[in-house]
Structure formats: C-alpha cells, structure tokens
Amino acid sequence: MGRRLDERTLETLGVEIPVRASGLETGIVHMGLGAFHRAHQAVYTEDALKRQPGPWGICGVSLRSPETRDALAPQDNLYTVAIRDASGERLRVVGSLTETLVAPEDPAAVLERLTRPAVRIVTITVTEKGYCHDPATGALNERHPDIVHDLQNRGQPRTLAGFLVEALARRRAAGVEPFTVLSCDNLPSNGHVAAGILRRFAELRDPELGRWVADRVACPSSMVDRIVPATTAEDRASVAAALGVEDAWPVMAEPFTQWVIEDNFPTGRPAWELEGAELVTDVRPYEFMKLRLLNGSHSCIAYLGYLAGHATVSDAMADPGFVSFTRELMDEEVTPTLDVPPGADLGRYKAALLERFANPALKHRTWQIAMDGSQKLPQRLLGTIRDRLAAGQGFDRLALGVAAWMRYVGGRDEAGQPIDVRDPLAERLKALSDQAADQAGGDTGKLVSALLGVREVFGDDLPTNPTFIAAVTRALDRLVARGARQAIQDVG
C-alpha cells in the first residue's frame, strides 16, 4: 500500500480528526503500554481533551518489548481503534499519546519523564504479574529477583515499583509534589494493592521515604472494562483496507466500555467524567461485580473452552452448553456473593455479558485469556469460592473452572496435543503436574494436592479445607473422565 498513518496522511482519511499530540503537554505517564490502555484510558483521555483541553498528553512506557514503540513512533504515535460487533466496524484514530518509551532501553529517560513537575498522574496496566506481588496476599514479593535488583540498582530499575519509587524519591528531594498513581489492572482494591507495594518498596530503601510515600502519594482504585483481543495480521490488513493507509499497530475493541474511578487526585486530572467515566467514593462494589462476573466467567470459559477445542470465546458461546454453564455460574454461584452498586441493574448487566461474550467480530482467543492464570485465579475465582465456603454454599461450577486450570497448566489438551502455557510459574506448574502424573496411577487427587501446594495461588487456607479439596477433586475427575464439553453439562 505504501502510505502510512501519520500526521501528514491524517487529513485524507475521512475519519474524525484526533487530538494532535504536537499540541499537548505531557501530564500523564502510562506504565504498561499495551492494547488495552490504547483502547480504553487513552480514548477516554482524548475524548475528555476534546471537551475540556488541558495538559494531559500521555507518555506511554513499555516495561518490556519495543514492539509498540517501533510501530507507533513512525506514525507520530497515532493509531486506529476498530470498534467491532455483529453489525460491522467503526474506525477512529487516537492521538492522545505524545511519545512512547521502552524502559529496558533507556530507564533514565523514563525516570526523567516521571520526575517532570508537569506529570501529575501515572496510570498503570501492567497485568497482575507486573506488581511483583504475592497474588494470594497482595504483599510485595521481596524475594522477586527484579525487586532485589531494583533495591540494589536505584537508577537502573526494571519493575513498576522500582521506577515509581525512584521517581518519587527524586521528586521529594527536588521539592516537587508527588504524582497520583492510578491502577487500571484487574485486581480487587487495585489502588490499595499499588499503595502497599510502593510503600513497602520505599520502606525497604529508607523507612522515612516509606512514611512519605504512605502519607503523600494518592493511589485511587479504579475498575476498567472493555474486551480488547490481541491484534492479528488479518486485523492489520482489514484496517489498512478500510482506512486507505497502513497502521502497524491498530487495536480491536467491542463497543462497550466502562471506567469507574475513585475520585482522589490531589494535583488534578482530565475531565474523564465528561466522556462517561464514573467518579465515585468507593470502587469496590463495581470491581467485585466485574471481576467475579466478567473476569471470573471469562477465565472459566477460557480454560474449559480451550480444552473443549474452542479457539475463541465466541466459538465457545455458540455452544448452548457453555451458555447455560456461564449463565448458571453467574446466577447461582457469583451473584449471591456481590454487594451490588447503587442503581445497578444486575440482570441487565449479566445479560449484556452473555451478549458481549458471544460477539463474533472480536475473535478473543481462549488461549490469550488463559495466560497468567496463577496470577488471575485468586482474584477471579478463589475469592468467590472463599465467600461461598464461608456461607456454607456450593460452588461446583467454580470448582470446575479451577480444575480446568489444573488440567491446562499440565501442558496437554484433551487430544494429547501440547499447550503453550504462558504463566510466570509455568515451569513449576508443569513440573508439579508431571510429578503427580508419574505418581498418580489415574488418581486425580495427587494432581490436586500437588497444585494446591502452590501457596502463591491458593494461600494457606484452601489447601487445608476438605470441602474445597473434595469439590475440586470431583470436578477434575469429571473433567478427565468426560471431557470439558460433557463436564459443563454434567455440572448443571
């Protein structure tokens, strides 16, 4: 095609003209520049800037790969969001990114941006594993090798905590107000988790710095919601054909989007509420509703769907058995654990989730959702199970989701084909699975016992709870004997 999306070609595209990064002052640094941020927070920020201009351009930082920077920098950091559903596709170009940096290549540049007085907010989408924490407790993993490195190499950090605490220490020394840290990851009380990690990391450096971070750094919680599947080569070709220019890194998204934010920004923020964000005093009811209904169901569909041979969520939801399983999971096991937000229509919300999961235009891969399960299970499934146990209530469908994860991390599907398991604990989980298989002689209880020993996932309580052990063992027996497709029908 030849022509590429950039400032020069923008006027010829026939789409709504975005905010121009060249006219924006950078007031936000975003850590973890991936597809979700570009389809969610960057869009809200751009739309807010159109309504109420301000110094809120976004410097995007990748903590690992240069791919996004390499794709966007030649495009003047412009990119396309393709909003898709069964009725078709709508394209928009987003321009709220002022620059993109790659932390491993130039940590000094990232620290310089974080230290600028004009930067007043740091937003975060680093996924659960990016917090270098214990998922079962939320506490900083002080033995994590990258945390150990960052405590010893303050000017060359690798982790989120290392970058933010070093930048905060420099701001404190220079008499510059601290930035607000806004977590946008799928963690319960994500602001409290971020605050605890930053405070503890700072304490390990200097107790006085730890007290200053605890007293002065605002870490509001937020809940984010939009389904954003990974971009494929086919997606790039489709967007290029529709747009008339090449975009090296477009993002795909569903029409639905939601952002609920604890309104605690001492040094200011964009007017996100003008574009539909909800500013509240307590995010917890919203985040639990989303984490347990959407994310919990998504994880169950991912593991069970993958094992059943479904490549995408919409493929799984074309199977009536998966629709019934998911509806009953939400209605019978998750809903009773929720403190529903004021004014929320829970029935409508759940019906909308089923419709969103079935969206055939998104092609959201079960394999993608299944990634990093050791980090996700505690928030998405195990918290709900603990509440059901405390209430003396059953959780057969949730147990089947846990059992499906246990089978998945063993690295073989139901046809005996290898699974490319992507997880921070993948090698350890595979070794435990293989060892249990060697000893089991068909006894699934050995596998359950081995994996329940992973304290980072299951904590200290669930591995000793006979009701939980029995439910997961029954579920795994059913899964092995009957297969995923039949198991979800049996559990009904």
C-alpha positions, 0 to 999 in steps of 0.5 A, spaced: 500 500 500 505 504 501 502 510 505 502 510 512 498 513 518 501 519 520 500 526 521 501 528 514 496 522 511 491 524 517 487 529 513 485 524 507 482 519 511 475 521 512 475 519 519 474 524 525 480 528 526 484 526 533 487 530 538 494 532 535 499 530 540 504 536 537 499 540 541 499 537 548 503 537 554 505 531 557 501 530 564 500 523 564 505 517 564 502 510 562 506 504 565 504 498 561 503 500 554 499 495 551 492 494 547 488 495 552 490 502 555 490 504 547 483 502 547 480 504 553 484 510 558 487 513 552 480 514 548 477 516 554 483 521 555 482 524 548 475 524 548 475 528 555 481 533 551 476 534 546 471 537 551 475 540 556 483 541 553 488 541 558 495 538 559 494 531 559 498 528 553 500 521 555 507 518 555 506 511 554 512 506 557 513 499 555 516 495 561 518 490 556 518 489 548 519 495 543 514 492 539 509 498 540 514 503 540 517 501 533 510 501 530 507 507 533 513 512 533 513 512 525 506 514 525 507 520 530 504 515 535 497 515 532 493 509 531 486 506 529 481 503 534 476 498 530 470 498 534 467 491 532 460 487 533 455 483 529 453 489 525 460 491 522 466 496 524 467 503 526 474 506 525 477 512 529 484 514 530 487 516 537 492 521 538 492 522 545 499 519 546 505 524 545 511 519 545 512 512 547 518 509 551 521 502 552 524 502 559 529 496 558 532 501 553 533 507 556 530 507 564 533 514 565 529 517 560 523 514 563 525 516 570 526 523 567 519 523 564 516 521 571 520 526 575 517 532 570 513 537 575 508 537 569 506 529 570 501 529 575 498 522 574 501 515 572 496 510 570 498 503 570 496 496 566 501 492 567 497 485 568 497 482 575 504 479 574 507 486 573 506 488 581 511 483 583 506 481 588 504 475 592 497 474 588 494 470 594 496 476 599 497 482 595 504 483 599 510 485 595 514 479 593 521 481 596 524 475 594 522 477 586 529 477 583 527 484 579 525 487 586 532 485 589 535 488 583 531 494 583 533 495 591 540 494 589 540 498 582 536 505 584 537 508 577 537 502 573 530 499 575 526 494 571 519 493 575 513 498 576 515 499 583 522 500 582 521 506 577 515 509 581 519 509 587 525 512 584 521 517 581 518 519 587 524 519 591 527 524 586 521 528 586 521 529 594 528 531 594 527 536 588 521 539 592 516 537 587 509 534 589 508 527 588 504 524 582 497 520 583 498 513 581 492 510 578 491 502 577 487 500 571 489 492 572 484 487 574 485 486 581 480 487 587 482 494 591 487 495 585 489 502 588 490 499 595 494 493 592 499 499 588 499 503 595 502 497 599 507 495 594 510 502 593 510 503 600 513 497 602 518 498 596 520 505 599 520 502 606 525 497 604 530 503 601 529 508 607 523 507 612 522 515 612 521 515 604 516 509 606 512 514 611 512 519 605 510 515 600 504 512 605 502 519 607 503 523 600 502 519 594 494 518 592 493 511 589 485 511 587 482 504 585 479 504 579 475 498 575 476 498 567 472 494 562 472 493 555 474 486 551 480 488 547 483 481 543 490 481 541 491 484 534 492 479 528 495 480 521 488 479 518 486 485 523 492 489 520 490 488 513 482 489 514 484 496 517 489 498 512 483 496 507 478 500 510 482 506 512 486 507 505 493 507 509 497 502 513 497 502 521 502 497 524 499 497 530 491 498 530 487 495 536 480 491 536 475 493 541 467 491 542 463 497 543 462 497 550 466 500 555 466 502 562 471 506 567 469 507 574 474 511 578 475 513 585 475 520 585 482 522 589 487 526 585 490 531 589 494 535 583 488 534 578 486 530 572 482 530 565 475 531 565 474 523 564 467 524 567 465 528 561 466 522 556 462 517 561 467 515 566 464 514 573 467 518 579 465 515 585 467 514 593 468 507 593 470 502 587 469 496 590 462 494 589 463 495 581 470 491 581 467 485 585 461 485 580 466 485 574 471 481 576 467 475 579 462 476 573 466 478 567 473 476 569 471 470 573 466 467 567 471 469 562 477 465 565 472 459 566 470 459 559 477 460 557 480 454 560 474 449 559 473 452 552 480 451 550 480 444 552 473 443 549 477 445 542 474 452 542 479 457 539 475 463 541 470 465 546 465 466 541 466 459 538 465 457 545 458 461 546 455 458 540 455 452 544 448 452 548 452 448 553 457 453 555 451 458 555 447 455 560 454 453 564 456 461 564 449 463 565 448 458 571 455 460 574 453 467 574 446 466 577 447 461 582 454 461 584 457 469 583 451 473 584 449 471 591 456 473 593 456 481 590 454 487 594 451 490 588 452 498 586 447 503 587 442 503 581 445 497 578 441 493 574 444 486 575 440 482 570 441 487 565 448 487 566 449 479 566 445 479 560 449 484 556 455 479 558 452 473 555 451 478 549 458 481 549 461 474 550 458 471 544 460 477 539 463 474 533 467 480 530 472 480 536 475 473 535 478 473 543 482 467 543 481 462 549 488 461 549 490 469 550 485 469 556 488 463 559 495 466 560 497 468 567 492 464 570 496 463 577 496 470 577 488 471 575 485 465 579 485 468 586 482 474 584 477 471 579 475 465 582 478 463 589 475 469 592 468 467 590 469 460 592 472 463 599 465 467 600 461 461 598 465 456 603 464 461 608 456 461 607 456 454 607 454 454 599 456 450 593 460 452 588 461 446 583 461 450 577 467 454 580 470 448 582 470 446 575 473 452 572 479 451 577 480 444 575 480 446 568 486 450 570 489 444 573 488 440 567 491 446 562 497 448 566 499 440 565 501 442 558 496 437 554 489 438 551 484 433 551 487 430 544 494 429 547 496 435 543 501 440 547 499 447 550 503 453 550 502 455 557 504 462 558 504 463 566 510 466 570 510 459 574 509 455 568 515 451 569 513 449 576 506 448 574 508 443 569 513 440 573 508 439 579 503 436 574 508 431 571 510 429 578 503 427 580 502 424 573 508 419 574 505 418 581 498 418 580 496 411 577 489 415 574 488 418 581 486 425 580 487 427 587 495 427 587 494 432 581 490 436 586 494 436 592 500 437 588 497 444 585 494 446 591 501 446 594 502 452 590 501 457 596 502 463 591 495 461 588 491 458 593 494 461 600 494 457 606 487 456 607 484 452 601 489 447 601 487 445 608 479 445 607 476 438 605 470 441 602 474 445 597 479 439 596 473 434 595 469 439 590 475 440 586 477 433 586 470 431 583 470 436 578 477 434 575 475 427 575 469 429 571 473 433 567 478 427 565 473 422 565 468 426 560 471 431 557 470 439 558 464 439 553 460 433 557 463 436 564 459 443 563 453 439 562 454 434 567 455 440 572 448 443 571 
